[in-house]
Amino acid sequence: MELIQISDPHAPMAFGIDFGTTNSLIAEVDKDNNVHIFKDERGEELLRSAVSYYDGAIEVGSKLDANAIYSIKRLLGKGPDDVKEIIGKICFNYEISSHGGTVKIDLGDGKYLSPVEIAADIIKALCRRVKNTKGYKVSKAVITVPAYFDDAARNAVKFAAQLAGIEVLRLINEPTAAALAYGVDKQNEGEIYAVYDLGGGTFDISILKLHKEKVFQVLAVGGDVCLGGDDFDALLVEYILGMYNHIKLNTAQKNRLITEARAAKEFLSMHEKGVFSFNVDENSFKCEITKSEFEALISGLVDKTMNIIIDTIRDANLSIEDIKGVILVGGSTKVPLVQNTLAKVFPNKLLNDVNPEKAVVVGAARQAHYLTSNSQNKGLLIDVLPLSLGIETMGGIVEKIIQRNTPLPASEIQEFTTYVDGQAAMTIHVLQGEREMVEQNKSLAKFELKGIPPLPAGRAKVKVEFKVDTDGILHVTAVESTTGIKQEVTVNSNFGLTQKEIEDMVTASVENFSDDIEKRSLAEAKINNKHFIEIIDAAMKNYEIKDHELQKALDYAKETLLESNLNEINNAIAHLKAETPKLLQKVTDKNLHNAIIDYQLKDTER
C-alpha cells in the first residue's frame, strides 16, 4: 500500500474538534506530544452544544432554559420532510420552519437562522477558548462526525466550520478517531480492534485494522442511529411513571423528568439501590429503584448493541477471536451492564482507560497533529462507505457502482449503453442504499447527459464514474465515449437521509434479501425478454411470416410479460426460442438474423 504525505511542514498548528449533540470539545497536541483540551473560564472542558440569542447577544453553552437552542446537530443536512419525522420523536423547545425549501429556526421578532449558522456559533465559541488561552486564531481543524452521518450532514458540518473561519483538514468518524486516543497506532501490524461507541442518541461500531506505516483501515461499520443513553433515560422515566398511574405529564414535563431520571441512572451505576425524589411543576413524588430493576429495563437495548457488533464483525469476514481489543467510547459505556455484557462476549479485551466522553476529541487532535506536523509518528485513517452507491438502470433496477464498506477515498467506473435506437440522451439517477430496486433506495441526484449520437440500441457507450473523497462526499461524472460530452454533479445537502432511513436501509437489505433478488430477477427477465420478443415480432411482420405455432408462442410470451411470474416468463421464452429455427430459415436480413443469434448466445451465458 503506497502512502502519500499529506502534511505541510509550514502549516500552522491544527486542532481537533468534537462537535457533539449534547457537548462539544476542542483540543490540540502540545510540544511535548500530549493532548491538551481547552477549558472555559470556569475550568470546564465540556461545552454544552446549546445557544441562546437575545437582545443582539449570543450565549453559547447556556443551560437548557426556555431561550436555548440545543440538539442542533440532529438537524444538520436535513430537509423539511426529514425534520417532520425528527420532530415526531424529539421535543424541541423552539420553532422549526421551512423557508425556500431549507430548514430555519425561529428566533422570534421575524428573525431566522439555519442549523448550519447555529452550529457555526458553537464552533466559534470553541475557537474563542483557544484565543483566550493561547492568544491565536484557530484556522485549521479535524472535525469528527458520527459514522452514519450521510453526505448532506457531512457537507453541513464543513460549511458550518467555514462560516466559523476554519479550514476543515478532514472529517473523520467519531469511533475511528477514538482508535488514535487509545494508541492503537502503536500496536502491531495486522491487529484488529472494535470501537464500541454508545453515546446519548446513537450507537456506532467500527472494525479497524492496523496496516504498515501506521495506516488504519476501517474494515466495516455498523450501528443504530436511534439507540443510546437517551433511550435508557426514557425507559427509566416510563418505569417511574408506571408506579404513579394517576400522574399525567405532557411532553415538555416528561423532558424535564428525563433530566432527573438521568441523575438516578448515574447514581445506580455506582450503587445497588437508591430512593429518588422527582419534582415536575406541581407533581412531586418519591420512589425506590434498585440497580437490578434498572438493568432489567435496559437489557434489551444492550443486547441489541451486542447483536449489531457481532453482525458487523461478520460483515468484515472476521470472528470474535480475531478482535484484539474493544475500545469504549461515549458516556453510556460507563453503565456497568454495558461493560459487563461486553466482557462476557470479549473477555479481557475491553479498553476503557481513557475517559469515554473525551476519547473522540483526543483522537481528533492527534489526527490534526499527524496531518500538519513533521513528525514521523503519523497515523492515517482510511474510512469506509456506510451505504452502497449506484444508478438506476432499465426496469427500475439499481446497479451498484461502489459497495458498502468500501475503503475511502474510492473511485469506480462502469460503462452503460442505450436501450432504444436513436437514443440521444441518458438520465443518470444516483441512488444510495442496499436494496435491488429503485423505489427501495434513497434518491441522491438526477441529471441528464444530452448529445449522445443517435446510434442503434447498445452501440453508444457512456462511462459513469463515482468518486467519494475522504470526507464521504460524492462526485458523479458521465462521459459519452465518442463525442466526449460530459456532465457531472456533486451531491448537495438537499438530498440528505433521515437517521431512521439510514438504519432501515441497512437492516432491510438483510431482512428482504430473498425477496429483493426475486424482484431483480423478474425485472431483468422482463427487460431482456421484451427485447427478444420485439426482434421476433419485427421479423415476422417485416417478412410477413405466417406460422401458427410460432405466433402462438410469441403471443404467450407477450402475455407473460404483463404478469409477475418468473417461471412462466422463462418457460414462455424457452418455448419461443424452440420455435425460432423456423424463423431463421425464412429471414434473409443479416442484421435481424444476427440479433436473434446474439440474444440466444447471451442468454446461454447468463
C-alpha positions in Angstrom: 0.0 0.0 0.0 1.6 3.3 -1.1 1.2 6.3 1.2 1.0 9.9 0.2 2.4 12.5 2.5 -0.4 14.9 3.4 1.4 17.1 5.9 2.6 20.7 5.1 5.8 21.5 7.0 4.9 25.2 7.1 1.3 24.7 8.1 0.1 26.4 11.3 -1.0 24.3 14.2 -4.3 22.5 13.7 -6.9 21.4 16.3 -9.2 18.6 16.9 -12.9 19.4 17.3 -15.6 17.0 18.7 -18.8 18.7 17.7 -21.4 16.8 19.7 -25.2 16.7 20.0 -25.0 17.5 23.8 -21.5 18.7 24.4 -18.5 19.8 22.3 -14.8 20.0 22.9 -11.6 21.3 21.2 -8.1 20.1 21.8 -4.5 20.3 20.5 -1.3 18.2 20.7 1.3 20.3 22.6 5.0 20.5 22.0 5.5 17.5 24.4 3.1 15.4 22.3 0.4 15.5 25.0 -3.2 16.3 24.2 -4.5 19.4 25.8 -8.3 20.0 26.0 -9.2 23.7 26.2 -11.3 24.9 29.1 -13.6 27.8 29.7 -13.0 30.5 32.4 -14.6 28.2 35.0 -12.3 25.3 34.2 -14.9 23.3 32.3 -13.7 21.2 29.3 -17.2 20.2 28.1 -19.0 23.0 26.2 -22.7 22.4 26.1 -23.9 22.5 22.5 -26.6 25.0 23.2 -27.1 28.6 22.1 -29.3 31.5 23.3 -30.0 34.6 21.1 -31.4 37.7 22.8 -31.0 41.4 22.5 -28.4 41.0 19.8 -26.2 38.9 22.0 -25.2 35.3 21.6 -24.6 33.0 24.5 -23.1 29.5 23.9 -23.1 26.8 26.4 -26.1 28.1 28.2 -28.3 25.9 30.3 -31.3 24.3 28.6 -33.7 27.0 29.5 -36.6 28.4 27.5 -34.2 30.5 25.4 -31.6 27.9 24.5 -31.4 26.2 21.1 -30.0 22.7 21.6 -29.6 19.4 19.7 -28.9 21.4 16.5 -26.6 18.6 15.3 -29.7 16.5 14.7 -30.9 19.0 12.1 -27.7 19.3 10.1 -28.2 18.3 6.4 -31.9 17.7 6.9 -34.7 19.0 4.6 -38.2 20.0 5.7 -39.6 16.5 5.2 -36.8 14.9 7.2 -37.4 17.4 10.1 -41.1 16.4 10.3 -40.1 12.9 11.2 -37.5 14.0 13.7 -40.0 16.3 15.4 -42.2 13.3 15.9 -39.6 11.7 18.0 -37.9 14.6 19.8 -39.4 17.5 21.6 -37.7 20.8 20.7 -38.4 23.9 22.7 -38.1 26.1 19.6 -40.0 26.5 16.4 -38.6 24.9 13.2 -39.9 26.1 9.9 -39.2 25.9 6.2 -38.1 28.9 4.1 -37.4 28.4 0.4 -37.1 24.6 0.9 -34.5 25.0 3.7 -34.9 24.4 7.4 -34.8 27.5 9.6 -35.0 28.1 13.4 -37.4 30.8 14.5 -35.6 33.2 16.9 -38.6 35.5 17.3 -39.2 39.0 16.1 -39.1 37.8 12.5 -35.5 36.5 12.8 -34.5 33.1 11.5 -31.2 31.1 11.4 -30.3 27.9 9.7 -28.9 24.9 11.7 -25.6 25.5 9.9 -25.4 29.1 11.2 -26.2 28.0 14.7 -23.6 25.2 14.5 -21.1 27.8 13.3 -21.7 29.8 16.5 -20.9 26.8 18.7 -17.7 26.2 16.8 -16.8 29.8 17.1 -17.3 29.5 20.9 -14.8 26.6 20.9 -12.3 28.7 19.0 -12.7 31.6 21.4 -11.4 29.3 24.1 -8.2 28.9 22.2 -7.9 32.6 21.5 -8.5 33.4 25.2 -6.0 30.8 26.4 -3.3 30.8 23.7 -3.9 34.1 22.0 -4.0 32.8 18.5 -6.7 32.1 15.9 -7.9 28.6 15.0 -7.6 28.3 11.2 -7.4 24.6 10.6 -9.1 21.6 12.3 -10.0 18.0 12.0 -13.7 17.6 13.0 -15.4 14.3 14.0 -18.8 13.2 12.8 -21.0 10.1 13.6 -20.1 7.1 11.5 -23.6 7.1 10.0 -23.7 10.8 9.1 -24.7 11.0 5.5 -23.3 13.1 2.7 -25.7 16.0 3.4 -24.9 16.2 7.1 -21.1 16.0 6.4 -21.4 18.9 4.0 -23.3 20.9 6.6 -20.6 20.3 9.2 -17.9 21.5 6.7 -20.0 24.6 5.8 -20.5 25.4 9.5 -16.8 25.3 10.0 -16.2 27.5 7.0 -18.6 30.1 8.5 -16.6 29.9 11.7 -13.5 30.7 9.6 -12.0 27.2 9.8 -10.5 25.1 7.0 -11.5 21.5 7.6 -8.5 19.3 7.1 -10.6 16.3 7.3 -13.9 14.9 8.7 -13.3 11.6 10.5 -15.8 9.2 12.1 -16.1 9.5 15.8 -15.4 5.8 16.6 -12.4 5.9 14.2 -10.9 8.9 16.0 -11.1 7.1 19.3 -8.6 4.5 18.0 -6.0 7.2 18.0 -6.9 8.2 21.5 -6.2 4.7 22.7 -2.9 4.5 20.9 -3.9 1.7 18.5 -1.5 3.2 16.0 1.4 2.0 18.2 0.3 -1.7 18.2 1.4 -4.5 15.8 0.7 -4.6 12.2 -2.4 -6.7 11.3 -4.1 -6.3 14.7 -7.8 -5.7 14.6 -9.9 -3.6 17.0 -13.5 -2.9 17.5 -14.6 0.6 18.6 -17.9 0.5 20.6 -19.4 4.0 20.7 -22.6 4.3 22.7 -23.5 8.0 23.1 -26.7 9.8 24.1 -28.5 9.3 20.9 -26.6 6.9 18.7 -24.7 3.7 18.7 -21.8 3.1 16.3 -19.4 0.2 15.9 -16.3 0.3 13.7 -13.9 -2.6 13.0 -10.3 -1.3 12.4 -7.2 -3.0 11.1 -3.7 -1.6 11.5 -1.5 -1.9 8.4 2.1 -0.9 7.6 3.2 2.6 8.2 0.6 3.1 10.9 -2.3 3.1 8.4 -5.7 2.3 9.8 -8.3 0.7 7.6 -11.9 0.6 8.7 -13.0 -2.8 7.6 -16.6 -2.4 8.5 -19.0 0.0 10.2 -22.5 -0.7 11.8 -24.8 0.9 14.3 -28.2 2.1 15.2 -28.9 5.8 14.8 -31.8 5.7 17.2 -30.2 3.9 20.2 -28.3 5.5 23.0 -28.2 6.6 26.6 -31.3 8.8 25.9 -33.3 5.6 25.4 -32.1 4.3 28.8 -33.4 7.5 30.4 -36.7 7.3 28.5 -37.3 3.7 29.7 -36.5 4.7 33.3 -39.0 7.6 33.0 -41.7 5.3 31.8 -40.9 2.9 34.7 -41.2 5.7 37.2 -44.5 7.0 35.8 -45.8 3.4 35.8 -45.6 3.5 39.6 -47.8 6.5 39.6 -50.6 6.0 37.1 -52.5 9.0 38.4 -49.7 11.4 37.3 -50.1 12.6 33.7 -47.3 14.6 32.2 -47.2 16.4 28.9 -44.1 16.1 26.6 -42.3 19.1 28.0 -42.8 17.9 31.6 -41.5 14.4 30.6 -38.4 16.0 29.1 -37.8 17.8 32.5 -38.3 14.5 34.3 -35.7 12.9 32.0 -33.1 15.2 33.4 -33.8 14.0 36.9 -34.0 10.4 35.7 -30.6 10.7 34.2 -29.1 11.6 37.6 -30.8 8.5 39.0 -29.3 6.4 36.3 -25.8 7.7 37.1 -26.4 7.0 40.8 -27.5 3.4 40.1 -24.3 2.9 38.1 -22.4 3.1 41.3 -24.9 1.9 43.9 -27.2 -1.1 44.3 -30.3 0.9 45.0 -31.5 4.5 45.8 -34.5 6.5 46.9 -35.2 9.3 44.5 -37.4 12.4 44.7 -38.8 13.8 41.5 -40.4 17.3 41.1 -42.1 18.4 37.9 -44.2 21.5 38.3 -47.0 20.6 40.8 -46.1 16.9 40.6 -43.9 15.7 43.4 -43.2 12.0 44.1 -40.6 9.7 45.6 -39.7 6.1 44.8 -37.1 3.4 45.4 -35.3 1.9 42.4 -32.7 -0.9 42.5 -29.8 -1.4 40.2 -31.2 -4.8 39.1 -34.6 -3.1 38.2 -32.8 -0.5 36.0 -30.7 -3.2 34.3 -33.8 -5.3 33.6 -35.3 -2.2 31.8 -32.3 -1.6 29.5 -31.1 -5.2 29.0 -32.9 -5.5 25.7 -31.2 -2.4 24.3 -27.8 -3.5 25.5 -28.4 -6.9 23.9 -29.3 -5.2 20.6 -25.9 -3.5 20.6 -24.3 -6.8 21.0 -26.1 -8.3 18.1 -25.1 -5.3 15.9 -21.4 -5.6 16.9 -21.4 -9.4 16.1 -23.1 -8.8 12.7 -20.6 -6.1 11.9 -17.7 -8.4 12.7 -19.2 -10.9 10.4 -19.6 -8.2 7.7 -15.8 -7.9 7.8 -15.5 -11.7 7.4 -14.0 -12.0 10.9 -14.8 -13.8 14.1 -14.8 -12.6 17.8 -11.4 -14.3 18.3 -9.9 -12.0 15.6 -10.6 -8.9 17.7 -7.6 -7.8 19.7 -9.4 -5.2 21.8 -12.7 -3.4 22.2 -12.4 0.4 22.7 -15.2 2.0 24.7 -16.4 5.4 23.6 -19.4 7.6 24.8 -20.8 8.4 28.2 -23.3 5.5 28.1 -20.4 2.9 28.2 -20.0 3.9 31.8 -23.2 1.9 32.6 -22.0 -1.3 34.4 -24.4 -3.6 32.5 -22.9 -2.4 29.2 -19.3 -3.2 30.3 -20.3 -6.5 31.9 -22.2 -7.7 28.8 -19.2 -6.7 26.6 -16.8 -8.5 28.9 -18.8 -11.8 28.6 -18.5 -11.6 24.8 -15.0 -10.2 24.7 -13.2 -11.4 27.9 -10.1 -9.4 28.9 -10.4 -7.3 25.8 -12.1 -4.1 27.0 -10.1 -0.8 26.6 -11.6 1.9 28.9 -8.6 3.7 30.5 -9.4 6.9 28.5 -12.4 8.9 29.6 -15.0 7.8 27.0 -16.5 11.3 26.8 -13.2 12.8 25.8 -11.7 10.0 23.7 -13.1 11.3 20.4 -11.6 14.8 20.7 -8.3 13.3 21.8 -8.2 11.3 18.6 -9.2 14.3 16.5 -6.4 16.3 18.0 -3.9 13.6 17.3 -5.1 13.3 13.7 -4.8 17.0 13.2 -1.3 16.9 14.5 -0.4 14.0 12.2 -1.7 15.9 9.2 0.2 19.2 9.9 3.4 18.2 11.7 6.8 16.9 10.5 6.6 14.1 13.0 7.3 10.6 11.6 5.0 9.1 14.1 2.0 9.5 11.9 -1.3 7.6 11.6 -3.7 7.7 8.7 -7.3 6.7 9.0 -9.0 5.1 6.0 -12.8 5.2 6.5 -15.3 3.2 4.6 -18.6 4.0 2.7 -21.5 3.2 5.1 -24.1 2.6 2.3 -23.7 1.4 -1.3 -24.0 3.9 -4.2 -25.3 3.2 -7.7 -27.5 4.3 -10.5 -30.9 3.3 -12.0 -30.9 1.0 -15.0 -33.8 -0.2 -17.2 -36.7 -1.8 -15.3 -36.1 0.2 -12.1 -33.1 -1.9 -11.2 -30.2 -0.4 -9.1 -26.7 -1.2 -10.4 -24.3 -0.7 -7.5 -21.1 1.0 -8.5 -19.4 1.4 -5.1 -20.3 -1.2 -2.5 -21.0 -0.5 1.2 -17.9 -0.8 3.4 -15.5 0.1 0.5 -12.4 2.0 1.9 -12.4 5.7 1.2 -11.3 7.5 -0.9 -12.9 5.4 -3.6 -13.3 5.7 -7.3 -15.1 3.3 -9.7 -16.1 3.5 -13.4 -18.8 1.5 -15.2 -19.8 1.6 -18.8 -23.5 1.8 -19.8 -25.3 1.9 -23.1 -28.5 3.0 -24.7 -31.6 0.8 -24.7 -33.5 2.1 -27.8 -32.5 3.0 -31.3 -31.6 6.7 -31.8 -31.5 7.5 -28.1 -29.9 11.0 -27.8 -30.0 11.4 -24.0 -29.5 9.4 -20.9 -30.8 10.2 -17.4 -28.3 9.4 -14.7 -30.2 8.7 -11.4 -27.9 8.3 -8.5 -29.1 6.2 -5.6 -27.9 5.2 -2.1 -28.9 2.0 -0.3 -28.7 -1.7 -0.2 -31.9 -2.8 -1.9 -32.2 -4.0 -5.5 -34.9 -1.8 -6.8 -35.1 2.0 -7.2 -38.1 2.6 -5.0 -36.5 0.9 -2.1 -33.4 3.1 -2.0 -32.7 6.8 -1.4 -32.5 9.2 -4.4 -29.5 11.4 -4.2 -29.3 13.2 -7.5 -30.6 13.1 -11.1 -29.1 14.7 -14.2 -29.3 14.2 -18.0 -26.5 13.6 -20.4 -27.5 15.1 -23.7 -25.9 14.9 -27.2 -25.5 11.1 -27.4 -25.0 10.1 -31.1 -28.3 8.6 -32.4 -26.9 5.1 -32.9 -28.7 1.7 -32.8 -29.5 0.5 -29.3 -26.5 -0.8 -27.5 -23.9 1.0 -29.6 -23.4 4.2 -27.7 -21.1 3.9 -24.7 -21.4 6.1 -21.6 -18.8 5.9 -18.9 -20.1 6.8 -15.4 -17.5 7.5 -12.7 -18.3 7.7 -9.0 -15.7 9.3 -6.7 -16.1 9.5 -3.0 -13.5 11.6 -1.1 -12.1 11.0 2.4 -14.9 13.1 3.8 -17.5 10.9 2.2 -18.6 13.5 -0.3 -19.8 12.0 -3.7 -18.9 13.3 -7.1 -20.5 11.7 -10.2 -19.3 12.2 -13.8 -20.9 10.8 -17.0 -19.0 10.9 -20.3 -20.1 9.7 -23.8 -17.1 7.9 -25.3 -17.5 9.0 -29.0 -18.2 12.7 -28.5 -16.6 13.3 -25.1 -19.7 15.1 -24.0 -19.7 15.2 -20.2 -22.0 16.0 -17.3 -21.1 16.0 -13.6 -22.7 16.6 -10.2 -21.6 16.8 -6.6 -24.4 15.6 -4.4 -25.7 18.6 -2.4 -27.2 18.9 1.1 -30.8 18.8 -0.1 -30.6 15.1 -0.7 -29.9 14.0 2.9 -31.1 10.9 4.6 -33.0 10.9 7.8 -31.4 8.9 10.6 -34.2 6.4 10.5 -33.8 5.9 6.8 -30.1 5.0 7.2 -30.9 2.4 9.9 -33.8 1.0 7.9 -31.7 0.7 4.7 -29.1 -1.4 6.3 -31.4 -3.7 8.2 -34.0 -4.0 5.4 -31.3 -5.2 2.9 -30.7 -8.3 5.1 -34.3 -8.9 6.0 -35.5 -8.7 2.4 -32.6 -10.3 0.6 -34.5 -13.2 -1.0 -37.5 -11.0 -2.0 -35.2 -8.3 -3.5 -33.3 -10.9 -5.6 -36.5 -12.3 -6.8 -37.8 -8.8 -7.8 -34.5 -8.0 -9.5 -34.5 -11.3 -11.4 -38.1 -10.7 -12.6 -37.2 -7.1 -13.8 -34.1 -8.4 -15.6 -36.1 -11.2 -17.3 -38.8 -8.7 -18.4 -36.2 -6.3 -19.9 -34.1 -9.0 -21.7 -37.1 -11.0 -23.0 -39.0 -7.9 -24.1 -36.1 -7.0 -26.4 -36.1 -10.6 -27.8 -39.8 -10.6 -28.3 -39.6 -7.3 -30.2 -36.9 -8.8 -32.5 -39.1 -11.8 -33.3 -42.2 -9.7 -33.7 -40.4 -7.4 -36.1 -39.0 -10.2 -38.2 -42.4 -11.9 -38.5 -44.1 -8.6 -39.6 -41.3 -7.5 -42.0 -41.2 -10.8 -43.8 -45.0 -11.5 -43.5 -44.3 -14.8 -41.9 -47.4 -16.8 -41.1 -46.7 -19.7 -38.7 -49.5 -20.6 -36.2 -47.2 -22.3 -33.6 -44.6 -19.5 -33.7 -47.3 -16.8 -33.4 -49.0 -18.7 -30.6 -45.6 -18.9 -28.7 -45.0 -15.2 -29.4 -48.4 -14.1 -28.1 -48.0 -16.2 -25.0 -44.5 -14.7 -24.3 -46.0 -11.2 -24.6 -48.8 -12.1 -22.1 -46.4 -13.4 -19.5 -44.5 -10.0 -19.5 -47.7 -8.4 -18.2 -47.6 -10.7 -15.1 -45.1 -11.2 -12.3 -44.4 -14.9 -12.6 -40.7 -15.5 -13.3 -41.2 -19.2 -14.1 -44.0 -18.6 -16.6 -41.8 -15.9 -18.3 -38.8 -18.3 -18.6 -41.0 -21.1 -19.8 -42.7 -18.9 -22.4 -39.3 -17.6 -23.7 -37.9 -21.2 -23.8 -40.9 -22.3 -25.9 -40.5 -19.2 -28.2 -36.8 -20.0 -28.7 -37.6 -23.6 -29.6 -39.8 -22.2 -32.5 -37.2 -19.7 -33.8 -35.3 -22.1 -36.1 -38.3 -21.9 -38.4 -38.0 -18.1 -38.4 -34.2 -18.2 -39.0 -34.7 -20.2 -42.2 -37.0 -17.6 -43.6 -35.2 -14.4 -42.5 -32.7 -13.1 -45.0 -32.0 -9.8 -43.3 -28.5 -10.2 -41.9 -29.0 -7.8 -39.0 -32.2 -9.4 -37.8 -30.6 -12.9 -38.2 -27.6 -11.9 -36.2 -29.7 -10.2 -33.5 -31.6 -13.4 -32.8 -28.5 -15.5 -32.7 -26.7 -12.9 -30.4 -29.6 -12.9 -28.0 -29.7 -16.7 -27.7 -25.9 -16.8 -27.2 -26.1 -14.1 -24.5 -29.0 -15.9 -22.8 -26.9 -19.1 -22.7 -24.1 -17.1 -21.0 -26.5 -15.8 -18.4 
